Amino acid sequence: MPHSSRKVRKQRGSRTHGWGQVGQHRCHPSGRGKSGGLKHKWTYVVKYQPDRFGKKGFRPRRTSQGELETLNVWELDLLVDTLIQENKLKAEGGLYPVDLETLGFQKLLGAGRLTKPLAVKAQFCSEIATKKIQDSGGQLIKPEN
């Protein structure tokens, strides 16, 4: 809304409109851009524009699916030991029933040794882990979807 108290109206007749020497703001009416953000204006960027640099936006579909929570056989063996000591796991028919999904894992991997026969219910299981479970006298149960 135009009104008479604007700086442009007050500076009529003045060559520089209050900006000092001639040409100081001639080619840059709205400032001098965002230069210096990685050098002398870095503290300003850190404080007021934290998302100015870095990755943002589109992510390919193959990477946005997320990763599975995995558990190795040796970790499962230690976990079963602690569950037995806390009386949270009892043997049923010579096998210790373990549901990996309730423990927060989706896939069983084959690193390590298994010392007890387990009945493992897992959504995904590697071939080596399946072989180690069967060699220890246990069995693998696939959940029905």
FIKEGU-463384 format. One record per residue: residue number from 1; x, y, z of N, C-alpha, C in turn. Coordinates in steps of 0.05 Angstrom, whole numbers. Layout:
N
<pt n="NUM" n_x="X" n_y="Y" n_z="Z" ca_x="X" ca_y="Y" ca_z="Z" c_x="X" c_y="Y" c_z="Z"/>
...
END
This chain:
145
<pt n="1" n_x="17" n_y="-23" n_z="0" ca_x="0" ca_y="0" ca_z="0" c_x="18" c_y="25" c_z="0"/>
<pt n="2" n_x="15" n_y="42" n_z="-20" ca_x="32" ca_y="66" ca_z="-20" c_x="24" c_y="87" c_z="1"/>
<pt n="3" n_x="44" n_y="98" n_z="13" ca_x="39" ca_y="120" ca_z="33" c_x="62" c_y="139" c_z="32"/>
<pt n="4" n_x="58" n_y="161" n_z="44" ca_x="78" ca_y="183" ca_z="41" c_x="102" c_y="180" c_z="59"/>
<pt n="5" n_x="103" n_y="161" n_z="77" ca_x="126" ca_y="159" ca_z="95" c_x="146" c_y="138" c_z="85"/>
<pt n="6" n_x="143" n_y="129" n_z="60" ca_x="162" ca_y="110" ca_z="50" c_x="189" c_y="123" c_z="46"/>
<pt n="7" n_x="211" n_y="107" n_z="48" ca_x="238" ca_y="117" ca_z="46" c_x="243" c_y="130" c_z="19"/>
<pt n="8" n_x="230" n_y="118" n_z="-2" ca_x="234" ca_y="129" ca_z="-29" c_x="223" c_y="157" c_z="-31"/>
<pt n="9" n_x="201" n_y="163" n_z="-18" ca_x="189" ca_y="189" ca_z="-19" c_x="207" c_y="209" c_z="-3"/>
<pt n="10" n_x="218" n_y="199" n_z="19" ca_x="234" ca_y="217" ca_z="36" c_x="260" c_y="224" c_z="22"/>
<pt n="11" n_x="271" n_y="206" n_z="6" ca_x="297" ca_y="210" ca_z="-6" c_x="296" c_y="223" c_z="-33"/>
<pt n="12" n_x="274" n_y="235" n_z="-41" ca_x="272" ca_y="248" ca_z="-67" c_x="293" c_y="270" c_z="-69"/>
<pt n="13" n_x="308" n_y="270" n_z="-91" ca_x="328" ca_y="290" ca_z="-94" c_x="355" c_y="280" c_z="-85"/>
<pt n="14" n_x="356" n_y="259" n_z="-70" ca_x="381" ca_y="247" ca_z="-61" c_x="390" c_y="227" c_z="-82"/>
<pt n="15" n_x="415" n_y="228" n_z="-89" ca_x="426" ca_y="211" ca_z="-109" c_x="429" c_y="182" c_z="-100"/>
<pt n="16" n_x="436" n_y="178" n_z="-75" ca_x="443" ca_y="151" ca_z="-65" c_x="421" c_y="139" c_z="-47"/>
<pt n="17" n_x="401" n_y="154" n_z="-40" ca_x="379" ca_y="145" ca_z="-23" c_x="389" c_y="134" c_z="4"/>
<pt n="18" n_x="409" n_y="146" n_z="15" ca_x="419" ca_y="139" ca_z="41" c_x="438" c_y="116" c_z="42"/>
<pt n="19" n_x="448" n_y="107" n_z="19" ca_x="466" ca_y="84" ca_z="19" c_x="495" c_y="92" c_z="15"/>
<pt n="20" n_x="502" n_y="115" n_z="21" ca_x="531" ca_y="123" ca_z="20" c_x="540" c_y="129" c_z="-8"/>
<pt n="21" n_x="563" n_y="118" n_z="-17" ca_x="574" ca_y="125" ca_z="-43" c_x="556" c_y="116" c_z="-66"/>
<pt n="22" n_x="560" n_y="128" n_z="-88" ca_x="545" ca_y="122" ca_z="-112" c_x="551" c_y="93" c_z="-121"/>
<pt n="23" n_x="531" n_y="78" n_z="-126" ca_x="534" ca_y="51" ca_z="-137" c_x="536" c_y="30" c_z="-116"/>
<pt n="24" n_x="534" n_y="37" n_z="-90" ca_x="536" ca_y="16" ca_z="-70" c_x="514" c_y="-5" c_z="-71"/>
<pt n="25" n_x="490" n_y="2" n_z="-77" ca_x="468" ca_y="-17" ca_z="-79" c_x="456" c_y="-17" c_z="-107"/>
<pt n="26" n_x="471" n_y="-8" n_z="-127" ca_x="460" ca_y="-4" ca_z="-153" c_x="453" c_y="-31" c_z="-166"/>
<pt n="27" n_x="471" n_y="-50" n_z="-167" ca_x="466" ca_y="-75" ca_z="-180" c_x="455" c_y="-97" c_z="-162"/>
<pt n="28" n_x="452" n_y="-91" n_z="-137" ca_x="443" ca_y="-111" ca_z="-118" c_x="420" c_y="-100" c_z="-101"/>
<pt n="29" n_x="396" n_y="-96" n_z="-113" ca_x="375" ca_y="-83" ca_z="-98" c_x="364" c_y="-100" c_z="-75"/>
<pt n="30" n_x="367" n_y="-126" n_z="-76" ca_x="356" ca_y="-143" ca_z="-55" c_x="378" c_y="-157" c_z="-39"/>
<pt n="31" n_x="402" n_y="-147" n_z="-39" ca_x="424" ca_y="-159" ca_z="-25" c_x="443" c_y="-173" c_z="-44"/>
<pt n="32" n_x="462" n_y="-187" n_z="-33" ca_x="482" ca_y="-200" ca_z="-50" c_x="481" c_y="-230" c_z="-49"/>
<pt n="33" n_x="458" n_y="-242" n_z="-46" ca_x="454" ca_y="-271" ca_z="-48" c_x="463" c_y="-286" c_z="-23"/>
<pt n="34" n_x="468" n_y="-311" n_z="-27" ca_x="474" ca_y="-329" ca_z="-4" c_x="504" c_y="-337" c_z="-4"/>
<pt n="35" n_x="521" n_y="-322" n_z="-16" ca_x="549" ca_y="-329" ca_z="-17" c_x="561" c_y="-327" c_z="11"/>
<pt n="36" n_x="582" n_y="-343" n_z="15" ca_x="596" ca_y="-343" ca_z="41" c_x="584" c_y="-362" c_z="61"/>
<pt n="37" n_x="564" n_y="-378" n_z="53" ca_x="552" ca_y="-396" ca_z="72" c_x="570" c_y="-418" c_z="82"/>
<pt n="38" n_x="590" n_y="-426" n_z="66" ca_x="609" ca_y="-446" ca_z="74" c_x="634" c_y="-434" c_z="86"/>
<pt n="39" n_x="637" n_y="-408" n_z="86" ca_x="661" ca_y="-396" ca_z="96" c_x="655" c_y="-376" c_z="118"/>
<pt n="40" n_x="654" n_y="-350" n_z="112" ca_x="652" ca_y="-330" ca_z="133" c_x="624" c_y="-328" c_z="145"/>
<pt n="41" n_x="603" n_y="-338" n_z="132" ca_x="576" ca_y="-337" ca_z="143" c_x="568" c_y="-364" c_z="155"/>
<pt n="42" n_x="588" n_y="-382" n_z="161" ca_x="581" ca_y="-409" ca_z="170" c_x="566" c_y="-409" c_z="197"/>
<pt n="43" n_x="574" n_y="-392" n_z="215" ca_x="560" ca_y="-392" ca_z="241" c_x="531" c_y="-384" c_z="238"/>
<pt n="44" n_x="525" n_y="-366" n_z="219" ca_x="497" ca_y="-358" ca_z="214" c_x="482" c_y="-382" c_z="203"/>
<pt n="45" n_x="495" n_y="-397" n_z="184" ca_x="482" ca_y="-420" ca_z="172" c_x="476" c_y="-442" c_z="193"/>
<pt n="46" n_x="495" n_y="-447" n_z="211" ca_x="491" ca_y="-467" ca_z="232" c_x="468" c_y="-459" c_z="250"/>
<pt n="47" n_x="466" n_y="-434" n_z="256" ca_x="446" ca_y="-425" ca_z="275" c_x="418" c_y="-423" c_z="263"/>
<pt n="48" n_x="416" n_y="-411" n_z="239" ca_x="390" ca_y="-404" ca_z="228" c_x="381" c_y="-421" c_z="205"/>
<pt n="49" n_x="400" n_y="-435" n_z="192" ca_x="393" ca_y="-451" ca_z="168" c_x="406" c_y="-479" c_z="170"/>
<pt n="50" n_x="399" n_y="-495" n_z="190" ca_x="413" ca_y="-520" ca_z="193" c_x="408" c_y="-540" c_z="170"/>
<pt n="51" n_x="387" n_y="-537" n_z="155" ca_x="381" ca_y="-555" ca_z="133" c_x="390" c_y="-544" c_z="106"/>
<pt n="52" n_x="406" n_y="-524" n_z="105" ca_x="414" ca_y="-511" ca_z="80" c_x="431" c_y="-530" c_z="63"/>
<pt n="53" n_x="450" n_y="-544" n_z="76" ca_x="467" ca_y="-562" ca_z="61" c_x="461" c_y="-591" c_z="69"/>
<pt n="54" n_x="467" n_y="-610" n_z="51" ca_x="463" ca_y="-638" ca_z="57" c_x="442" c_y="-650" c_z="39"/>
<pt n="55" n_x="438" n_y="-676" n_z="42" ca_x="419" ca_y="-691" ca_z="25" c_x="391" c_y="-687" c_z="35"/>
<pt n="56" n_x="373" n_y="-685" n_z="17" ca_x="345" ca_y="-684" ca_z="23" c_x="328" c_y="-691" c_z="-1"/>
<pt n="57" n_x="304" n_y="-699" n_z="3" ca_x="287" ca_y="-704" ca_z="-20" c_x="284" c_y="-734" c_z="-26"/>
<pt n="58" n_x="285" n_y="-740" n_z="-52" ca_x="279" ca_y="-767" ca_z="-62" c_x="298" c_y="-788" c_z="-53"/>
<pt n="59" n_x="287" n_y="-811" n_z="-45" ca_x="303" ca_y="-834" ca_z="-39" c_x="294" c_y="-857" c_z="-56"/>
<pt n="60" n_x="311" n_y="-872" n_z="-68" ca_x="303" ca_y="-894" ca_z="-85" c_x="287" c_y="-915" c_z="-70"/>
<pt n="61" n_x="269" n_y="-928" n_z="-83" ca_x="250" ca_y="-947" ca_z="-70" c_x="265" c_y="-970" c_z="-57"/>
<pt n="62" n_x="287" n_y="-979" n_z="-70" ca_x="301" ca_y="-1002" ca_z="-59" c_x="313" c_y="-997" c_z="-32"/>
<pt n="63" n_x="320" n_y="-971" n_z="-26" ca_x="333" ca_y="-965" ca_z="-1" c_x="313" c_y="-957" c_z="21"/>
<pt n="64" n_x="289" n_y="-950" n_z="13" ca_x="269" ca_y="-940" ca_z="32" c_x="253" c_y="-963" c_z="45"/>
<pt n="65" n_x="259" n_y="-988" n_z="37" ca_x="244" ca_y="-1010" ca_z="48" c_x="254" c_y="-1017" c_z="76"/>
<pt n="66" n_x="278" n_y="-1009" n_z="83" ca_x="288" ca_y="-1014" ca_z="110" c_x="302" c_y="-1041" c_z="111"/>
<pt n="67" n_x="317" n_y="-1045" n_z="132" ca_x="332" ca_y="-1070" ca_z="135" c_x="319" c_y="-1088" c_z="156"/>
<pt n="68" n_x="324" n_y="-1113" n_z="154" ca_x="313" ca_y="-1132" ca_z="173" c_x="329" c_y="-1132" c_z="199"/>
<pt n="69" n_x="316" n_y="-1136" n_z="221" ca_x="330" ca_y="-1139" ca_z="246" c_x="341" c_y="-1168" c_z="247"/>
<pt n="70" n_x="367" n_y="-1171" n_z="249" ca_x="379" ca_y="-1197" ca_z="247" c_x="391" c_y="-1206" c_z="274"/>
<pt n="71" n_x="394" n_y="-1232" n_z="276" ca_x="406" ca_y="-1244" ca_z="300" c_x="422" c_y="-1268" c_z="292"/>
<pt n="72" n_x="447" n_y="-1270" n_z="302" ca_x="464" ca_y="-1293" ca_z="295" c_x="458" c_y="-1316" c_z="314"/>
<pt n="73" n_x="467" n_y="-1340" n_z="306" ca_x="462" ca_y="-1364" ca_z="322" c_x="475" c_y="-1362" c_z="349"/>
<pt n="74" n_x="500" n_y="-1352" n_z="351" ca_x="513" ca_y="-1350" ca_z="377" c_x="499" c_y="-1330" c_z="395"/>
<pt n="75" n_x="488" n_y="-1309" n_z="384" ca_x="472" ca_y="-1289" ca_z="400" c_x="447" c_y="-1302" c_z="410"/>
<pt n="76" n_x="434" n_y="-1319" n_z="393" ca_x="410" ca_y="-1333" ca_z="401" c_x="416" c_y="-1352" c_z="424"/>
<pt n="77" n_x="440" n_y="-1365" n_z="423" ca_x="448" ca_y="-1384" ca_z="444" c_x="451" c_y="-1369" c_z="470"/>
<pt n="78" n_x="464" n_y="-1346" n_z="470" ca_x="467" ca_y="-1330" ca_z="494" c_x="440" c_y="-1320" c_z="505"/>
<pt n="79" n_x="423" n_y="-1312" n_z="486" ca_x="396" ca_y="-1302" ca_z="494" c_x="380" c_y="-1324" c_z="507"/>
<pt n="80" n_x="381" n_y="-1348" n_z="496" ca_x="367" ca_y="-1371" ca_z="508" c_x="377" c_y="-1377" c_z="536"/>
<pt n="81" n_x="404" n_y="-1375" n_z="540" ca_x="416" ca_y="-1379" ca_z="567" c_x="404" c_y="-1359" c_z="587"/>
<pt n="82" n_x="403" n_y="-1334" n_z="579" ca_x="393" ca_y="-1314" ca_z="598" c_x="363" c_y="-1318" c_z="603"/>
<pt n="83" n_x="348" n_y="-1326" n_z="583" ca_x="319" ca_y="-1331" ca_z="587" c_x="314" c_y="-1355" c_z="605"/>
<pt n="84" n_x="332" n_y="-1375" n_z="603" ca_x="329" ca_y="-1398" ca_z="621" c_x="336" c_y="-1391" c_z="650"/>
<pt n="85" n_x="357" n_y="-1374" n_z="653" ca_x="364" ca_y="-1366" ca_z="680" c_x="342" c_y="-1349" c_z="693"/>
<pt n="86" n_x="328" n_y="-1333" n_z="677" ca_x="307" ca_y="-1316" ca_z="688" c_x="280" c_y="-1330" c_z="689"/>
<pt n="87" n_x="280" n_y="-1356" n_z="684" ca_x="256" ca_y="-1373" ca_z="684" c_x="234" c_y="-1363" c_z="665"/>
<pt n="88" n_x="242" n_y="-1352" n_z="643" ca_x="223" ca_y="-1343" ca_z="623" c_x="220" c_y="-1363" c_z="600"/>
<pt n="89" n_x="237" n_y="-1384" n_z="601" ca_x="237" ca_y="-1404" ca_z="579" c_x="240" c_y="-1432" c_z="591"/>
<pt n="90" n_x="222" n_y="-1450" n_z="584" ca_x="223" ca_y="-1477" ca_z="594" c_x="222" c_y="-1496" c_z="571"/>
<pt n="91" n_x="235" n_y="-1519" n_z="574" ca_x="236" ca_y="-1539" ca_z="553" c_x="209" c_y="-1553" c_z="550"/>
<pt n="92" n_x="201" n_y="-1557" n_z="525" ca_x="176" ca_y="-1571" ca_z="519" c_x="183" c_y="-1593" c_z="500"/>
<pt n="93" n_x="182" n_y="-1618" n_z="510" ca_x="188" ca_y="-1641" ca_z="493" c_x="217" c_y="-1642" c_z="485"/>
<pt n="94" n_x="235" n_y="-1633" n_z="502" ca_x="263" ca_y="-1634" ca_z="497" c_x="274" c_y="-1610" c_z="481"/>
<pt n="95" n_x="256" n_y="-1592" n_z="472" ca_x="263" ca_y="-1569" ca_z="456" c_x="256" c_y="-1543" c_z="471"/>
<pt n="96" n_x="272" n_y="-1524" n_z="467" ca_x="266" ca_y="-1497" ca_z="478" c_x="252" c_y="-1481" c_z="457"/>
<pt n="97" n_x="227" n_y="-1473" n_z="460" ca_x="213" ca_y="-1458" ca_z="439" c_x="221" c_y="-1428" c_z="440"/>
<pt n="98" n_x="229" n_y="-1418" n_z="417" ca_x="238" ca_y="-1390" ca_z="416" c_x="224" c_y="-1378" c_z="392"/>
<pt n="99" n_x="209" n_y="-1356" n_z="397" ca_x="196" ca_y="-1341" ca_z="376" c_x="212" c_y="-1315" c_z="372"/>
<pt n="100" n_x="225" n_y="-1313" n_z="349" ca_x="243" ca_y="-1290" ca_z="344" c_x="227" c_y="-1265" c_z="340"/>
<pt n="101" n_x="202" n_y="-1267" n_z="330" ca_x="186" ca_y="-1243" ca_z="324" c_x="179" c_y="-1229" c_z="351"/>
<pt n="102" n_x="173" n_y="-1244" n_z="371" ca_x="166" ca_y="-1232" ca_z="397" c_x="191" c_y="-1220" c_z="410"/>
<pt n="103" n_x="215" n_y="-1230" n_z="403" ca_x="239" ca_y="-1218" ca_z="413" c_x="249" c_y="-1194" c_z="397"/>
<pt n="104" n_x="235" n_y="-1189" n_z="374" ca_x="241" ca_y="-1165" ca_z="358" c_x="260" c_y="-1170" c_z="335"/>
<pt n="105" n_x="262" n_y="-1195" n_z="325" ca_x="280" ca_y="-1201" ca_z="303" c_x="264" c_y="-1214" c_z="281"/>
<pt n="106" n_x="273" n_y="-1210" n_z="255" ca_x="260" ca_y="-1222" ca_z="233" c_x="276" c_y="-1244" c_z="220"/>
<pt n="107" n_x="303" n_y="-1242" n_z="221" ca_x="320" ca_y="-1261" ca_z="207" c_x="341" c_y="-1273" c_z="225"/>
<pt n="108" n_x="346" n_y="-1299" n_z="222" ca_x="367" ca_y="-1313" ca_z="237" c_x="390" c_y="-1319" c_z="218"/>
<pt n="109" n_x="414" n_y="-1310" n_z="227" ca_x="438" ca_y="-1315" ca_z="211" c_x="455" c_y="-1336" c_z="224"/>
<pt n="110" n_x="475" n_y="-1347" n_z="209" ca_x="488" ca_y="-1372" ca_z="217" c_x="515" c_y="-1369" c_z="231"/>
<pt n="111" n_x="523" n_y="-1346" n_z="240" ca_x="550" ca_y="-1344" ca_z="253" c_x="549" c_y="-1355" c_z="281"/>
<pt n="112" n_x="569" n_y="-1372" n_z="288" ca_x="571" ca_y="-1382" ca_z="315" c_x="562" c_y="-1411" c_z="318"/>
<pt n="113" n_x="561" n_y="-1420" n_z="343" ca_x="552" ca_y="-1448" ca_z="350" c_x="527" c_y="-1447" c_z="366"/>
<pt n="114" n_x="513" n_y="-1469" n_z="365" ca_x="488" ca_y="-1473" ca_z="380" c_x="493" c_y="-1497" c_z="398"/>
<pt n="115" n_x="488" n_y="-1494" n_z="424" ca_x="493" ca_y="-1515" ca_z="444" c_x="468" c_y="-1529" c_z="454"/>
<pt n="116" n_x="445" n_y="-1518" n_z="449" ca_x="420" ca_y="-1530" ca_z="458" c_x="401" c_y="-1535" c_z="435"/>
<pt n="117" n_x="384" n_y="-1556" n_z="438" ca_x="363" ca_y="-1560" ca_z="417" c_x="341" c_y="-1540" c_z="420"/>
<pt n="118" n_x="336" n_y="-1525" n_z="398" ca_x="316" ca_y="-1504" ca_z="399" c_x="294" c_y="-1509" c_z="378"/>
<pt n="119" n_x="270" n_y="-1500" n_z="384" ca_x="248" ca_y="-1499" ca_z="364" c_x="245" c_y="-1469" c_z="358"/>
<pt n="120" n_x="258" n_y="-1461" n_z="336" ca_x="259" ca_y="-1432" ca_z="329" c_x="237" c_y="-1426" c_z="309"/>
<pt n="121" n_x="221" n_y="-1406" n_z="316" ca_x="201" ca_y="-1395" ca_z="298" c_x="212" c_y="-1369" c_z="287"/>
<pt n="122" n_x="219" n_y="-1369" n_z="261" ca_x="232" ca_y="-1345" ca_z="249" c_x="219" c_y="-1340" c_z="222"/>
<pt n="123" n_x="216" n_y="-1315" n_z="215" ca_x="204" ca_y="-1307" ca_z="189" c_x="224" c_y="-1314" c_z="167"/>
<pt n="124" n_x="250" n_y="-1307" n_z="171" ca_x="271" ca_y="-1313" ca_z="151" c_x="294" c_y="-1326" c_z="166"/>
<pt n="125" n_x="307" n_y="-1344" n_z="151" ca_x="330" ca_y="-1358" ca_z="163" c_x="349" c_y="-1366" c_z="141"/>
<pt n="126" n_x="375" n_y="-1362" n_z="146" ca_x="395" ca_y="-1369" ca_z="126" c_x="399" c_y="-1400" c_z="126"/>
<pt n="127" n_x="411" n_y="-1410" n_z="104" ca_x="414" ca_y="-1439" ca_z="101" c_x="433" c_y="-1450" c_z="122"/>
<pt n="128" n_x="454" n_y="-1435" n_z="128" ca_x="474" ca_y="-1444" ca_z="149" c_x="461" c_y="-1445" c_z="176"/>
<pt n="129" n_x="444" n_y="-1425" n_z="182" ca_x="431" ca_y="-1425" ca_z="208" c_x="411" c_y="-1448" c_z="210"/>
<pt n="130" n_x="397" n_y="-1454" n_z="188" ca_x="378" ca_y="-1477" ca_z="188" c_x="393" c_y="-1503" c_z="193"/>
<pt n="131" n_x="416" n_y="-1506" n_z="180" ca_x="433" ca_y="-1530" ca_z="183" c_x="443" c_y="-1533" c_z="212"/>
<pt n="132" n_x="451" n_y="-1511" n_z="224" ca_x="462" ca_y="-1512" ca_z="252" c_x="440" c_y="-1518" c_z="272"/>
<pt n="133" n_x="415" n_y="-1508" n_z="267" ca_x="393" ca_y="-1514" ca_z="285" c_x="386" c_y="-1544" c_z="283"/>
<pt n="134" n_x="386" n_y="-1555" n_z="259" ca_x="380" ca_y="-1584" ca_z="255" c_x="402" c_y="-1601" c_z="266"/>
<pt n="135" n_x="427" n_y="-1593" n_z="263" ca_x="450" ca_y="-1609" ca_z="274" c_x="450" c_y="-1610" c_z="304"/>
<pt n="136" n_x="439" n_y="-1589" n_z="317" ca_x="439" ca_y="-1589" ca_z="346" c_x="414" c_y="-1604" c_z="357"/>
<pt n="137" n_x="398" n_y="-1615" n_z="339" ca_x="374" ca_y="-1630" ca_z="348" c_x="349" c_y="-1614" c_z="350"/>
<pt n="138" n_x="349" n_y="-1590" n_z="339" ca_x="326" ca_y="-1573" ca_z="339" c_x="311" c_y="-1573" c_z="313"/>
<pt n="139" n_x="292" n_y="-1555" n_z="311" ca_x="276" ca_y="-1552" ca_z="286" c_x="269" c_y="-1523" c_z="281"/>
<pt n="140" n_x="265" n_y="-1517" n_z="256" ca_x="257" ca_y="-1490" ca_z="247" c_x="228" c_y="-1490" c_z="240"/>
<pt n="141" n_x="214" n_y="-1470" n_z="251" ca_x="185" ca_y="-1468" ca_z="245" c_x="181" c_y="-1442" c_z="230"/>
<pt n="142" n_x="168" n_y="-1444" n_z="207" ca_x="162" ca_y="-1419" ca_z="191" c_x="134" c_y="-1410" c_z="199"/>
<pt n="143" n_x="131" n_y="-1384" n_z="205" ca_x="104" ca_y="-1375" ca_z="212" c_x="86" c_y="-1373" c_z="188"/>
<pt n="144" n_x="60" n_y="-1378" n_z="192" ca_x="41" ca_y="-1377" ca_z="170" c_x="31" c_y="-1348" c_z="167"/>
<pt n="145" n_x="32" n_y="-1338" n_z="143" ca_x="23" ca_y="-1310" ca_z="139" c_x="-6" c_y="-1308" c_z="132"/>
END
